[in-house]
Amino acid sequence: MVQILWLIVASLLTFTVGYLAYSRYLARFVELDDDRETPAHKYEDGQEYVPSKKPVLLGHHFSSIAGGAPIVGPITAGAIWGWLPALAWVAIGNPLMGAVHDFMSLSSSVRHEGKSIGYIIGEYVGESGKNMLLWFAFLTIILVVGVFALVVGIVLNAYPQAATASLVYIGLALVFGVYLYQLNGPLIPGTILFVAGVFAGVWVGIQYPLALFELAEGTHPAGTIVLLSGTGSWVPGASMLGGNTAAWIPVILLYAAIASALPVWVLLQPRDYLSSFLLYAGVGGALLAVIVGTIFGTASEPLVVSDSINAFEGFFGVDAVGVYPLFPLLFITIACGTISGFHSLVSSGTTAKQLNKESDARLIGYGGMLAEGLLATTAIVTLAVAGFASDAAAGGIGGALPNFAAGGGIILTSFGIPAELGAPFMALVLVSFLLTSTDTAARLGRYMMEEIVGTPGSGVDTGLSGGIGSFARGRYTNPAIQCGIAYLLVISGEWATLWALFGGANQLLAALALLTGTVWLANWDRSKQLMSTGVPMAIMVTITVMGLLWITLYENLFLNIVQGGADGIGAMISSGVQMVLGLVLIFLALSLVRIGYSNVTGTRGGEPSVQPSDD
């Protein structure tokens, strides 16, 4: 039997070579220069532009990009097509495509005043191209917010211990923000104190689990505090998701809306920094536990690939999930963990506005993506160790989330940690990733709309002063718009198609971010090679357009509407909305590729080039 240690070794090998060699080449290629003033210093405002220490910003960046997708996607793909295709896409695609995508998005944004990739491409191809990319990004953000809120609700329903622990660490983050930025407390002593508080919160969560409603089937863990009576059958979406899960979703969306409107120093930076230690402990601890458990045999179960998970399940995957061709669906099922367009919005949204010096971009941009690849590898390892009771569990979220917690709990027994403690801890790790990504996404959505309709200054307009433009971009009103639309998509219960649409849109956005980087390089210097960004861009455009067409025309139109697979009017409306979104996203993406290609060929054909923007 295959030891899961070798799965980790494979990823570590390719990631190490990528960071030591390829990232160093890219840093020289884009001419990172610490003497050049970054936007964080040039436009420092205490609101959005805030120079940050490298470990603090790395914590924010990693926490923001590493949502639930690099856990759910690899586990789902591994269960459908086998662990080998999933691992290969992560181990090879991440350093050659995903890390390049993140690094180039961050570097190009820093050279353009910390503006988004939409603004950057607009500098070279015009206002129409800018607006198309920004609208594409904004629509993708709504899918991100909805999907992540749904996953958080499911996790908190399965592990109410994580709900209490999450409340504790959010409260600690608020206090830490005041300590760090208002009282100017020293970083290292404060880190030790507050990180200890975060881990103490894990113990509090295990002792005092928290739920909103009782379960219609089964029971919560002993000692769970249930806030509301009944099972919540009246909550919208309860028939599909269960009352407790459905009730958590609007709570999470409300939290995301409020958190995204606050200045970054109040919650976003301190919370992401503190939670990063929880995330490092979860991912690093699991990887180290595999090594210890394999060498010393201290795990409660053998750390080998389960008999229920094959290396390769065939091109169409296991029978239980229906017709799921490996190409192109594997490559959009695993988005985050290999390459993710959402990362370009984080890199060119919040991270670029906080970068202290340009050389930090190598570790934070390229290295941060490799760290997410390790998270994806950890997810595959938990699948391999825990396995599935049946192929029917391969259908997505129902198998992925319990598997990550259960498999992680087994792995942590290598350190003598009981599985009944390790599993809730891994569930909290997942929730920590998700919460940070959800409200960061809502904040990024506001940035997108500010650039679409224009803004007098990022974060200044509350949206309550009147006018359509003010309402659309407002610090308070814009998150409400995003979360409202996301909620309508989620409560239909069409998880499978919504996840696939999110993956397709996310990957297509990654292709457009790589297109933006290619256009920037082509206009900057005619001698710059375009292969590092152009080849991954062409691959991702081909894969994702085919994948979105499959989701839109086969899964939604044919299966759900023509053959009546959609159960109920809500599911049919959701399928219709997803079809429209899918076709609009394809149209916007292909239009942008055409415009970008024309710009690159025109520039390389003799048109004057421009220098990278420093203003």
C-alpha positions as CSV (number, residue, x, y, z in Angstrom):
1,M,0.0,0.0,0.0
2,V,1.1,3.6,-0.7
3,Q,2.2,5.6,2.3
4,I,0.7,9.1,2.3
5,L,4.2,10.5,3.2
6,W,5.1,10.1,-0.5
7,L,2.2,12.3,-1.6
8,I,3.6,15.1,0.6
9,V,7.2,14.5,-0.6
10,A,6.1,14.9,-4.2
11,S,4.5,18.4,-3.6
12,L,7.4,19.6,-1.3
13,L,9.9,18.7,-4.0
14,T,8.3,20.6,-6.8
15,F,7.4,23.6,-4.5
16,T,11.0,23.8,-3.2
17,V,12.4,23.9,-6.7
18,G,9.8,26.4,-7.8
19,Y,10.6,28.8,-4.9
20,L,14.4,28.6,-4.9
21,A,14.7,28.8,-8.7
22,Y,11.6,30.1,-10.6
23,S,10.5,32.7,-8.1
24,R,14.0,34.1,-7.9
25,Y,14.0,34.4,-11.7
26,L,10.6,36.1,-11.7
27,A,11.7,38.6,-9.0
28,R,14.6,39.7,-11.2
29,F,12.4,39.6,-14.3
30,V,10.0,42.2,-13.0
31,E,12.9,44.1,-11.4
32,L,11.8,44.3,-7.8
33,D,13.4,47.3,-6.2
34,D,13.3,48.2,-2.5
35,D,14.3,51.8,-3.3
36,R,11.0,52.3,-5.2
37,E,8.2,53.7,-2.9
38,T,5.3,51.3,-2.6
39,P,1.6,52.5,-2.7
40,A,1.3,51.6,1.0
41,H,3.8,54.4,1.9
42,K,2.9,56.8,-0.9
43,Y,-0.9,56.8,-0.1
44,E,-0.9,55.8,3.6
45,D,-4.3,56.7,5.0
46,G,-4.8,54.4,8.0
47,Q,-7.9,53.0,6.2
48,E,-6.9,50.9,3.2
49,Y,-3.2,51.9,2.5
50,V,-1.3,50.7,5.6
51,P,2.4,49.6,5.4
52,S,2.6,46.2,7.1
53,K,5.4,44.1,8.5
54,K,6.2,41.1,6.3
55,P,5.0,38.4,8.7
56,V,1.8,40.4,9.4
57,L,1.0,40.9,5.7
58,L,1.9,37.2,4.9
59,G,-0.6,36.2,7.6
60,H,-3.3,38.3,6.1
61,H,-2.5,37.3,2.5
62,F,-2.3,33.6,3.2
63,S,-5.5,33.6,5.4
64,S,-7.4,35.5,2.7
65,I,-6.4,33.4,-0.3
66,A,-6.7,30.0,1.5
67,G,-10.4,29.6,1.9
68,G,-12.4,26.3,1.9
69,A,-11.8,25.8,-1.9
70,P,-8.3,24.3,-1.6
71,I,-9.8,21.8,0.9
72,V,-13.1,20.9,-0.8
73,G,-11.8,21.0,-4.4
74,P,-8.9,18.5,-4.0
75,I,-10.9,16.1,-1.8
76,T,-13.8,16.1,-4.3
77,A,-11.5,15.7,-7.3
78,G,-9.5,12.9,-5.6
79,A,-12.7,11.0,-4.7
80,I,-14.1,11.3,-8.3
81,W,-11.0,10.7,-10.4
82,G,-8.5,9.3,-7.9
83,W,-5.8,10.8,-5.8
84,L,-3.1,10.7,-8.5
85,P,-4.6,13.2,-11.0
86,A,-5.6,15.5,-8.1
87,L,-2.0,15.5,-6.7
88,A,-0.4,15.9,-10.1
89,W,-2.4,19.0,-10.9
90,V,-1.5,20.6,-7.5
91,A,2.2,19.6,-7.5
92,I,2.9,20.7,-11.0
93,G,0.3,23.4,-11.7
94,N,0.9,25.4,-8.6
95,P,4.6,26.4,-9.0
96,L,4.3,26.8,-12.8
97,M,1.0,28.6,-13.0
98,G,-0.7,29.5,-9.7
99,A,2.3,31.0,-7.9
100,V,3.3,32.9,-11.1
101,H,-0.3,34.2,-11.3
102,D,-0.3,35.5,-7.7
103,F,3.2,37.0,-7.9
104,M,2.5,38.8,-11.2
105,S,-0.8,40.1,-10.0
106,L,0.8,41.6,-6.8
107,S,3.8,43.0,-8.7
108,S,1.8,44.6,-11.4
109,S,-0.6,46.2,-8.9
110,V,2.3,47.6,-6.8
111,R,3.5,49.3,-10.0
112,H,0.1,50.8,-10.6
113,E,-0.7,52.5,-7.3
114,G,-2.2,49.4,-5.7
115,K,-5.0,49.3,-8.2
116,S,-6.9,46.2,-9.3
117,I,-6.1,44.0,-12.3
118,G,-9.1,45.7,-14.0
119,Y,-7.5,49.1,-13.7
120,I,-4.2,47.8,-14.9
121,I,-5.5,46.3,-18.1
122,G,-7.6,49.4,-18.7
123,E,-4.3,51.4,-18.8
124,Y,-3.3,49.6,-21.9
125,V,-6.5,48.4,-23.7
126,G,-8.9,51.2,-22.8
127,E,-11.9,51.9,-20.6
128,S,-14.1,49.1,-22.2
129,G,-11.6,46.4,-21.4
130,K,-11.2,47.7,-17.9
131,N,-14.9,47.7,-17.2
132,M,-15.4,44.2,-18.7
133,L,-12.8,42.8,-16.4
134,L,-14.1,44.6,-13.4
135,W,-17.6,43.4,-14.0
136,F,-16.3,39.8,-14.5
137,A,-14.4,40.1,-11.2
138,F,-17.4,41.5,-9.4
139,L,-19.7,38.7,-10.5
140,T,-17.1,36.2,-9.5
141,I,-16.8,37.8,-6.1
142,I,-20.6,37.3,-5.5
143,L,-20.1,33.6,-6.2
144,V,-17.1,33.5,-3.9
145,V,-19.1,35.1,-1.1
146,G,-22.0,32.8,-1.5
147,V,-20.0,29.6,-1.8
148,F,-17.8,30.4,1.2
149,A,-20.8,31.4,3.4
150,L,-22.5,28.1,2.5
151,V,-19.4,26.1,3.4
152,V,-19.0,27.9,6.7
153,G,-22.7,27.1,7.5
154,I,-22.1,23.4,6.8
155,V,-19.0,23.2,8.9
156,L,-20.5,25.0,11.9
157,N,-23.5,22.7,11.7
158,A,-21.2,19.6,11.6
159,Y,-18.8,21.0,14.3
160,P,-20.5,23.5,16.6
161,Q,-17.3,23.6,18.6
162,A,-15.8,25.7,15.8
163,A,-18.6,28.3,16.2
164,T,-17.6,29.1,19.7
165,A,-13.9,29.1,18.9
166,S,-14.5,31.4,16.0
167,L,-16.2,33.9,18.2
168,V,-13.3,33.9,20.6
169,Y,-10.7,34.6,18.1
170,I,-12.7,37.3,16.3
171,G,-13.0,39.1,19.7
172,L,-9.3,38.6,20.4
173,A,-8.5,40.1,16.9
174,L,-10.5,43.2,17.7
175,V,-8.5,43.7,20.9
176,F,-5.2,42.9,19.2
177,G,-5.9,45.5,16.5
178,V,-6.2,48.2,19.2
179,Y,-3.1,46.9,21.0
180,L,-1.0,46.9,17.8
181,Y,-2.1,50.0,16.0
182,Q,-3.5,52.3,18.6
183,L,-1.4,51.5,21.7
184,N,1.7,50.7,19.5
185,G,2.3,47.5,21.5
186,P,5.4,45.4,20.6
187,L,4.7,42.8,18.0
188,I,6.4,39.7,19.4
189,P,5.1,39.8,23.1
190,G,1.6,40.6,21.7
191,T,1.8,37.8,19.3
192,I,2.7,35.3,22.0
193,L,-0.1,36.5,24.3
194,F,-2.9,36.7,21.7
195,V,-1.9,33.5,19.8
196,A,-2.1,31.7,23.1
197,G,-5.6,33.1,23.5
198,V,-6.6,31.8,20.1
199,F,-5.5,28.3,21.0
200,A,-7.2,28.6,24.3
201,G,-10.3,29.5,22.3
202,V,-10.1,26.0,20.7
203,W,-10.4,24.5,24.1
204,V,-13.3,26.8,25.0
205,G,-15.1,25.7,21.8
206,I,-14.7,22.0,22.6
207,Q,-16.1,22.6,26.1
208,Y,-19.0,24.9,25.0
209,P,-20.1,24.1,21.4
210,L,-22.6,26.6,19.9
211,A,-25.6,26.0,17.6
212,L,-28.5,28.1,16.4
213,F,-31.1,25.3,16.2
214,E,-31.5,21.6,17.1
215,L,-30.9,19.1,14.4
216,A,-33.9,17.5,12.6
217,E,-31.9,14.3,12.4
218,G,-29.3,13.3,14.9
219,T,-28.0,15.4,17.8
220,H,-25.4,18.0,18.6
221,P,-22.4,17.0,20.7
222,A,-23.1,16.8,24.4
223,G,-23.1,20.2,26.1
224,T,-23.9,22.2,23.0
225,I,-25.5,25.6,23.7
226,V,-28.5,25.9,21.4
227,L,-29.7,29.5,21.0
228,L,-33.1,29.1,19.4
229,S,-35.9,26.5,20.0
230,G,-36.9,24.0,17.4
231,T,-35.2,22.8,14.3
232,G,-35.5,26.0,12.2
233,S,-37.6,24.4,9.5
234,W,-39.1,27.8,8.7
235,V,-35.7,29.3,7.8
236,P,-35.3,29.8,4.0
237,G,-33.3,27.0,2.5
238,A,-33.9,24.7,5.5
239,S,-35.6,22.0,3.3
240,M,-32.4,21.6,1.3
241,L,-29.7,22.4,3.8
242,G,-31.3,21.8,7.2
243,G,-32.5,24.5,9.6
244,N,-29.2,25.0,11.6
245,T,-27.1,25.2,8.4
246,A,-29.5,27.5,6.7
247,A,-29.6,29.8,9.7
248,W,-25.8,30.2,9.9
249,I,-25.6,31.4,6.3
250,P,-27.2,34.9,6.8
251,V,-25.3,35.3,10.1
252,I,-22.0,34.7,8.2
253,L,-23.0,37.0,5.4
254,L,-23.9,39.7,7.9
255,Y,-20.5,39.3,9.6
256,A,-18.8,39.6,6.2
257,A,-20.7,42.7,5.3
258,I,-19.8,44.4,8.6
259,A,-16.2,43.2,8.7
260,S,-15.6,44.4,5.1
261,A,-16.7,47.9,5.9
262,L,-14.3,48.3,8.9
263,P,-10.8,49.8,8.4
264,V,-8.3,47.1,7.8
265,W,-6.4,47.7,11.1
266,V,-9.6,47.1,13.2
267,L,-10.2,43.5,12.2
268,L,-8.8,42.3,8.9
269,Q,-5.1,42.6,9.6
270,P,-5.0,41.5,13.2
271,R,-7.5,38.7,12.7
272,D,-5.7,37.3,9.7
273,Y,-2.4,37.6,11.4
274,L,-3.6,35.7,14.5
275,S,-5.6,33.1,12.6
276,S,-2.6,32.5,10.4
277,F,-0.9,30.8,13.3
278,L,-3.9,28.6,13.7
279,L,-3.7,27.8,10.0
280,Y,0.1,27.2,10.1
281,A,-0.4,24.8,13.0
282,G,-3.2,23.0,11.2
283,V,-1.4,22.5,7.9
284,G,2.2,22.3,9.3
285,G,1.1,20.2,12.2
286,A,-0.7,17.7,9.9
287,L,2.3,17.5,7.5
288,L,4.7,17.0,10.4
289,A,2.4,14.4,12.0
290,V,2.5,12.4,8.8
291,I,6.3,12.3,9.0
292,V,6.3,11.4,12.7
293,G,3.5,8.9,12.4
294,T,5.1,7.1,9.4
295,I,8.6,6.9,10.9
296,F,7.6,6.0,14.5
297,G,4.3,4.3,13.9
298,T,2.5,6.5,16.6
299,A,-0.7,7.1,14.6
300,S,-3.9,5.3,15.7
301,E,-4.3,3.9,12.2
302,P,-1.7,3.1,9.5
303,L,-0.9,6.3,7.5
304,V,-1.4,4.7,4.1
305,V,-3.9,5.3,1.2
306,S,-7.2,3.8,2.1
307,D,-8.5,0.9,-0.1
308,S,-11.6,2.9,-0.9
309,I,-9.5,5.5,-2.8
310,N,-7.9,4.4,-6.0
311,A,-4.9,6.2,-7.7
312,F,-7.1,6.6,-10.8
313,E,-10.8,6.1,-11.2
314,G,-11.0,6.5,-14.9
315,F,-11.6,9.4,-17.3
316,F,-15.3,9.8,-16.3
317,G,-14.6,9.1,-12.6
318,V,-16.7,7.0,-10.2
319,D,-20.2,5.9,-11.4
320,A,-22.0,7.5,-8.5
321,V,-21.4,11.1,-9.6
322,G,-22.6,10.6,-13.2
323,V,-20.8,11.9,-16.3
324,Y,-17.8,13.9,-15.1
325,P,-15.0,14.0,-17.7
326,L,-11.6,14.5,-16.2
327,F,-10.9,17.0,-18.9
328,P,-11.9,19.8,-18.4
329,L,-13.7,19.3,-15.0
330,L,-10.7,18.3,-12.9
331,F,-9.0,21.6,-13.6
332,I,-12.0,23.7,-12.4
333,T,-12.9,21.3,-9.6
334,I,-9.5,22.0,-8.1
335,A,-9.2,25.8,-8.4
336,C,-7.6,27.2,-5.2
337,G,-4.6,25.1,-4.4
338,T,-3.3,25.1,-8.0
339,I,-4.4,28.4,-9.6
340,S,-7.2,30.8,-8.5
341,G,-8.4,34.0,-10.0
342,F,-9.7,35.1,-6.6
343,H,-6.0,35.4,-5.5
344,S,-5.4,38.1,-8.2
345,L,-8.2,40.2,-6.5
346,V,-6.5,39.7,-3.1
347,S,-3.0,40.4,-4.4
348,S,-4.1,43.5,-6.4
349,G,-6.7,44.5,-3.8
350,T,-5.8,44.5,-0.2
351,T,-2.2,43.0,-0.3
352,A,-0.8,45.5,-2.8
353,K,-2.0,48.4,-0.6
354,Q,-0.1,47.0,2.4
355,L,3.2,45.9,0.9
356,N,6.0,47.5,2.8
357,K,8.7,47.0,0.2
358,E,8.8,45.4,-3.2
359,S,11.1,42.5,-2.4
360,D,8.4,41.3,0.0
361,A,6.3,40.4,-3.0
362,R,8.4,37.2,-3.7
363,L,7.6,35.6,-0.4
364,I,4.0,36.9,0.0
365,G,3.0,36.4,-3.7
366,Y,4.8,33.4,-4.9
367,G,5.5,31.8,-1.5
368,G,1.9,32.4,-0.2
369,M,0.5,30.4,-3.2
370,L,2.9,27.5,-2.5
371,A,1.6,27.5,1.1
372,E,-1.9,27.1,-0.2
373,G,-0.6,24.2,-2.4
374,L,0.5,22.5,0.8
375,L,-3.0,23.0,2.2
376,A,-4.4,21.3,-0.9
377,T,-1.9,18.5,-0.5
378,T,-3.0,18.1,3.1
379,A,-6.6,17.9,2.0
380,I,-5.7,15.1,-0.4
381,V,-3.8,13.3,2.3
382,T,-6.8,13.5,4.7
383,L,-8.9,11.9,1.9
384,A,-6.3,9.2,1.3
385,V,-6.1,8.3,5.0
386,A,-9.8,8.4,6.0
387,G,-11.3,7.2,2.6
388,F,-15.0,7.1,1.8
389,A,-17.6,4.7,3.0
390,S,-19.0,4.6,-0.5
391,D,-18.5,6.2,-3.9
392,A,-21.7,8.2,-3.3
393,A,-19.8,10.3,-0.8
394,A,-17.7,11.6,-3.7
395,G,-20.5,14.1,-4.5
396,G,-18.8,17.1,-3.0
397,I,-19.4,18.9,0.2
398,G,-21.1,16.1,2.0
399,G,-18.0,14.0,1.8
400,A,-15.3,16.7,1.7
401,L,-15.8,18.5,5.0
402,P,-16.3,15.6,7.4
403,N,-13.4,13.9,5.6
404,F,-11.0,16.7,6.2
405,A,-11.8,16.9,9.9
406,A,-11.9,13.1,10.4
407,G,-8.8,12.4,8.4
408,G,-6.9,15.3,10.0
409,G,-8.0,13.9,13.4
410,I,-6.5,10.5,12.6
411,I,-3.2,12.1,11.4
412,L,-2.9,14.2,14.6
413,T,-3.0,11.1,16.7
414,S,0.7,10.7,15.7
415,F,1.4,13.4,18.3
416,G,-0.8,11.6,20.9
417,I,-3.7,14.0,20.4
418,P,-7.0,12.1,20.7
419,A,-9.1,12.0,17.4
420,E,-12.1,13.5,19.3
421,L,-10.0,16.6,19.9
422,G,-8.1,16.7,16.6
423,A,-11.2,16.6,14.4
424,P,-12.8,19.7,15.9
425,F,-9.5,21.5,15.7
426,M,-9.2,20.7,12.0
427,A,-12.8,21.9,11.6
428,L,-11.8,25.2,13.2
429,V,-8.8,25.5,10.9
430,L,-11.2,25.2,7.9
431,V,-13.6,27.8,9.3
432,S,-10.7,30.2,10.0
433,F,-9.7,30.0,6.3
434,L,-13.3,30.5,5.2
435,L,-14.2,33.5,7.4
436,T,-11.1,35.4,6.4
437,S,-11.7,34.8,2.7
438,T,-15.4,35.6,2.9
439,D,-15.2,39.2,4.3
440,T,-12.0,39.9,2.3
441,A,-14.0,38.9,-0.8
442,A,-16.8,41.3,0.1
443,R,-14.2,44.1,0.6
444,L,-12.7,43.3,-2.8
445,G,-16.1,43.5,-4.4
446,R,-16.4,47.0,-3.1
447,Y,-13.0,47.9,-4.6
448,M,-14.2,46.5,-8.0
449,M,-17.4,48.6,-7.9
450,E,-15.4,51.7,-6.8
451,E,-13.3,51.4,-9.9
452,I,-16.4,50.8,-12.1
453,V,-18.5,53.8,-11.1
454,G,-15.6,56.0,-9.8
455,T,-14.8,57.0,-6.3
456,P,-13.7,60.1,-4.4
457,G,-11.4,58.0,-2.3
458,S,-11.3,54.3,-1.4
459,G,-13.5,53.6,1.7
460,V,-14.7,57.2,2.1
461,D,-18.2,57.0,0.6
462,T,-20.6,55.3,3.0
463,G,-23.3,54.9,0.3
464,L,-25.9,56.5,2.5
465,S,-25.6,60.0,1.0
466,G,-27.8,59.4,-2.0
467,G,-27.2,58.7,-5.7
468,I,-26.9,55.4,-7.6
469,G,-23.2,55.6,-7.9
470,S,-22.8,56.3,-4.2
471,F,-25.1,53.4,-3.3
472,A,-23.3,51.0,-5.6
473,R,-19.8,51.7,-4.3
474,G,-20.7,52.6,-0.7
475,R,-18.7,51.1,2.2
476,Y,-21.9,50.0,3.9
477,T,-24.2,49.6,0.9
478,N,-22.0,47.7,-1.5
479,P,-21.4,44.7,0.8
480,A,-25.1,44.5,1.4
481,I,-25.8,44.2,-2.3
482,Q,-23.2,41.5,-2.7
483,C,-24.4,39.5,0.3
484,G,-28.0,39.8,-0.7
485,I,-27.5,38.4,-4.2
486,A,-25.2,35.7,-2.8
487,Y,-27.8,34.7,-0.3
488,L,-30.4,34.2,-3.1
489,L,-28.1,31.9,-5.0
490,V,-27.2,29.8,-1.9
491,I,-30.7,29.2,-0.4
492,S,-31.8,27.2,-3.5
493,G,-29.7,24.3,-2.3
494,E,-28.1,23.7,-5.7
495,W,-24.7,23.2,-4.1
496,A,-23.2,21.0,-6.9
497,T,-23.8,23.3,-9.8
498,L,-23.0,26.4,-7.8
499,W,-19.7,25.0,-6.8
500,A,-18.8,24.1,-10.3
501,L,-19.8,27.5,-11.6
502,F,-17.7,29.1,-9.0
503,G,-14.7,27.0,-10.0
504,G,-15.2,27.8,-13.7
505,A,-15.5,31.5,-13.1
506,N,-12.6,31.5,-10.7
507,Q,-10.3,29.8,-13.1
508,L,-11.4,32.0,-16.0
509,L,-10.6,35.0,-13.9
510,A,-7.2,33.6,-13.3
511,A,-6.7,33.4,-17.1
512,L,-7.7,37.1,-17.3
513,A,-5.3,38.0,-14.6
514,L,-2.5,36.3,-16.5
515,L,-3.7,38.2,-19.6
516,T,-3.3,41.4,-17.6
517,G,0.2,40.5,-16.6
518,T,1.1,39.6,-20.2
519,V,-0.3,42.9,-21.5
520,W,1.6,44.9,-18.8
521,L,4.9,43.1,-19.7
522,A,4.4,43.6,-23.5
523,N,3.8,47.3,-23.1
524,W,6.6,47.8,-20.5
525,D,9.5,46.4,-22.6
526,R,9.5,44.7,-26.0
527,S,12.4,42.5,-24.9
528,K,10.4,40.9,-22.0
529,Q,9.5,37.3,-22.7
530,L,5.8,36.6,-22.5
531,M,5.9,32.8,-22.1
532,S,5.7,32.7,-18.2
533,T,2.3,34.4,-18.3
534,G,1.1,33.8,-21.8
535,V,1.3,30.0,-21.9
536,P,-0.6,29.5,-18.6
537,M,-3.1,32.1,-19.8
538,A,-3.8,30.2,-23.0
539,I,-4.1,26.9,-21.2
540,M,-6.6,28.3,-18.6
541,V,-8.7,30.1,-21.2
542,T,-9.2,26.8,-23.2
543,I,-9.9,24.7,-20.1
544,T,-12.3,27.0,-18.4
545,V,-14.4,28.0,-21.4
546,M,-14.9,24.3,-22.1
547,G,-15.7,23.7,-18.5
548,L,-18.2,26.5,-18.2
549,L,-19.9,25.4,-21.4
550,W,-20.3,21.9,-20.0
551,I,-21.7,23.3,-16.7
552,T,-24.1,25.8,-18.5
553,L,-25.4,23.7,-21.4
554,Y,-25.2,20.1,-20.1
555,E,-25.6,20.2,-16.3
556,N,-27.9,23.2,-16.0
557,L,-29.8,23.4,-19.3
558,F,-30.0,19.7,-20.3
559,L,-30.0,17.9,-16.9
560,N,-31.7,20.4,-14.6
561,I,-34.2,22.1,-17.0
562,V,-34.8,19.9,-20.0
563,Q,-34.8,16.6,-18.1
564,G,-36.3,18.1,-14.9
565,G,-33.4,17.4,-12.6
566,A,-33.9,20.7,-10.7
567,D,-36.2,19.9,-7.8
568,G,-38.6,22.8,-7.2
569,I,-39.0,26.3,-8.5
570,G,-36.1,27.7,-6.4
571,A,-33.7,25.2,-7.9
572,M,-34.9,26.0,-11.5
573,I,-34.5,29.7,-10.9
574,S,-31.0,29.1,-9.5
575,S,-30.1,27.0,-12.6
576,G,-31.4,29.7,-14.9
577,V,-29.4,32.4,-13.1
578,Q,-26.3,30.2,-13.2
579,M,-26.8,29.7,-17.0
580,V,-27.0,33.4,-17.6
581,L,-24.0,34.0,-15.4
582,G,-22.0,31.3,-17.1
583,L,-22.7,32.7,-20.6
584,V,-22.0,36.3,-19.6
585,L,-18.7,35.3,-18.0
586,I,-17.7,33.4,-21.2
587,F,-18.6,36.4,-23.4
588,L,-16.7,38.9,-21.2
589,A,-13.6,36.6,-21.0
590,L,-13.4,36.0,-24.7
591,S,-13.9,39.6,-25.5
592,L,-11.1,40.6,-23.2
593,V,-8.8,37.9,-24.6
594,R,-9.5,39.4,-28.1
595,I,-8.8,42.9,-27.0
596,G,-5.7,41.9,-25.0
597,Y,-4.3,39.8,-27.9
598,S,-4.7,42.8,-30.3
599,N,-2.8,45.0,-27.8
600,V,0.1,42.6,-27.5
601,T,0.4,42.0,-31.2
602,G,0.2,45.7,-31.9
603,T,2.8,46.5,-29.3
604,R,5.2,43.8,-30.4
605,G,4.6,44.8,-34.0
606,G,6.1,48.2,-33.5
607,E,3.7,50.4,-31.6
608,P,5.4,52.5,-28.9
609,S,5.7,50.8,-25.5
610,V,5.2,52.4,-22.1
611,Q,7.1,52.2,-18.9
612,P,5.6,50.5,-15.8
613,S,3.5,53.0,-13.9
614,D,5.0,54.4,-10.8
615,D,2.6,57.2,-10.2
